[in-house]
Amino acid sequence: MRIYRATIFIGALIIAASCVPAKHFQEMRDDKVRAEQERDSLLIDNKRMDVELTEMKAQMSVMEKEIDQLIKDSTDRAIMLRNTRAELERTRRQLNEFQETQEAVLKGSARETTRLLQQLQTTQEDLIAREDRLREMEKDLEDKERVLRNMSADLDKRNERLMELEEILARQDSVVNVLHKTISTALRGFEGQGLSVYEKNGKVYVSLEEQLLFQTGSTVVDPDGVRALTELAGVLEKNPGINIMIEGHTDDVPVIPGPRMRDNWDLSVLRATSIVRILLDGTGIDPIRIIAAGRGEHMPVEEGDTAEARRKNRRTEIILTPQLDELFRIIETN
């Protein structure tokens, strides 16, 4: 009797589906392609953010080493400058002593006077050379200090941006953890019925096996599945900062081709859109937050052709991702 009713129901679906215009079917396929492109774009952006964050940390490490070297150079030059000044002072004292000696011996022999004059000239030339070197060292020290100040200011700005990025990432991790706990609590009554909630790569996954949602080959959600999705919709409605992707998955057993669906791609997409309509029905969830996609049999969670493997692969995954607009804004600004 059940098979007879299912046959009648499938026949009715085939008759109804045959009325769907080819244009509507094409639009559904286009929507699927755009959803996959948006998903791939998000994955690429996420990887790009991780790479840029790693590069920024590496640049900061290099700058910190350069600053340490500049500080060391500046300290060494300051010591050299202090020693040069002390030596210059000693030279000046010697010059004064020579001048006093010269005055004392002006009445002495001409030879001694000539020697002293030559020594005085040499000392004066050495003093001038030392003063020139001192001015060069002072200028070089000023240049080094200016570069050090600029690099320190730039490092401070990079530190601020890095802290801001890390704060946003930490805040998003916190959002994911809270969302995971909230959804797990809301769907606790469906444990053991083919529903699981877990975190992966900064996202929350709600995985629902076929037995909770659909009859074999059907795209109509069963009452138990409707209740689970309604509970989930209540949580998602209260968290507007979460993007929602719904992915339909099938096993590797081909469907019976018909006017409404030709293969497992069609079945997985139609199941995803059925769930979208339930989440939006009577809720305030913004449709722009939702992407519906079908994976067919091409992303199994368990390889093999056993009945158990196929049962696990027939599933729908609702993937919840915090919106990254603020993080993108900081990266684009930098």
Secondary structure, 3 states (H helix, E strand, C coil): CHHHHHHHHHHHHHHHHCCCCHHHHHHHHHHHHHHHHHHHHHHHHHHHHHHHHHHHHHHHHHHHHHHHHHHHHHHHHHHHHHHHHHHHHHHHHHHHHHHHHHHHHCCCCHHHHHHHHHHHHHHHHHHHHHHHHHHHHHHHHHHHHHHHHHHHHHHHHHHHHHHHHHHHHHHHHHHHHHHHHHHHHHCHHHCCCCEEEEEECCEEEEEEEHHHHECCCCCCECHHHHHHHHHHHHHHHCCCCEEEEEEEECCCCCCCCCCCCCCHHHHHHHHHHHHHHHHHCCCCCCHHHEEEEECCCCCCCCCCCCHHHHHHHCEEEEEEEECCHHHHHHHHHC
